[in-house]
Amino acid sequence: MDTNVAASQPKAETGVPVPDRRRVYAYLYTLNAGESVPIPEGTNRRSLRASVTYVQKTYGKRFTIRNVGGSCRVWRLS
C-alpha cells in the first residue's frame, strides 16, 4: 500500500474567482463586411477555423480564410 497517495492529492480551495473567458481571435467579432485581417505566422489553423465556424453559427456572420502568397488572411463576407 502506497502511503504517499494522500500527500499527492491537491487541496480543495474556496473563494478563488473564475477568470473571464479568453477570446483568442477577438478581432473576428469586430470585423465589418468587406474587411480582412492577416493571420500571424504560426497560428493554429484548426483553432482559427473552429473560431470562425463558431462566430458564423452563433452570430450569423460569414467569413472565408485564404492563403495569399506565403501568409493567410480572414475576410468577413457579410
C-alpha positions in Angstrom: 0.0 0.0 0.0 1.3 3.4 -1.0 1.2 5.9 1.8 2.3 8.9 -0.4 -1.0 8.9 -2.3 -2.8 11.1 0.2 0.2 13.5 0.2 0.0 13.9 -3.6 -3.7 14.8 -3.7 -4.4 18.5 -4.4 -6.2 20.6 -1.7 -9.6 22.0 -2.4 -9.8 25.8 -2.2 -12.8 28.1 -1.9 -13.1 31.8 -2.8 -10.9 31.6 -5.9 -12.7 33.7 -8.7 -13.3 32.2 -12.1 -11.4 34.1 -14.8 -13.2 35.7 -17.7 -13.3 33.7 -21.0 -10.4 34.5 -23.2 -11.2 35.2 -26.8 -8.1 34.2 -28.8 -9.5 35.6 -32.1 -11.4 38.6 -30.7 -11.0 40.5 -34.0 -13.5 38.1 -35.6 -16.2 39.8 -33.6 -15.3 43.3 -34.7 -14.6 42.9 -38.4 -17.0 44.6 -40.7 -18.2 43.2 -44.1 -15.5 43.6 -46.7 -12.7 43.9 -44.2 -9.8 41.4 -43.8 -7.1 40.7 -41.3 -3.7 39.0 -41.8 -3.2 35.9 -39.6 0.2 35.8 -37.8 2.7 33.1 -38.9 2.5 30.0 -36.7 -1.2 30.4 -35.9 -3.0 27.1 -35.3 -5.2 26.8 -38.4 -7.6 24.3 -36.8 -8.2 26.6 -33.9 -8.8 29.5 -36.2 -11.2 27.5 -38.3 -13.1 26.4 -35.2 -13.4 30.0 -34.0 -14.6 31.2 -37.4 -17.2 28.4 -37.5 -18.4 29.3 -34.0 -18.8 33.0 -34.9 -20.6 32.1 -38.1 -23.1 29.8 -36.4 -23.7 31.9 -33.3 -23.8 35.4 -34.8 -24.8 34.8 -38.5 -21.6 36.3 -39.8 -19.9 34.9 -42.9 -16.1 34.5 -43.3 -13.6 33.0 -45.6 -10.0 32.0 -45.0 -7.5 32.1 -47.8 -3.8 31.7 -48.3 -2.3 34.7 -50.0 1.3 34.5 -51.1 3.0 32.8 -48.1 0.6 34.1 -45.5 -3.1 33.6 -44.5 -5.9 36.1 -44.3 -9.5 36.1 -43.0 -12.2 38.1 -44.8 -15.6 39.0 -43.4 -18.1 38.5 -46.2 -21.3 39.6 -44.5 
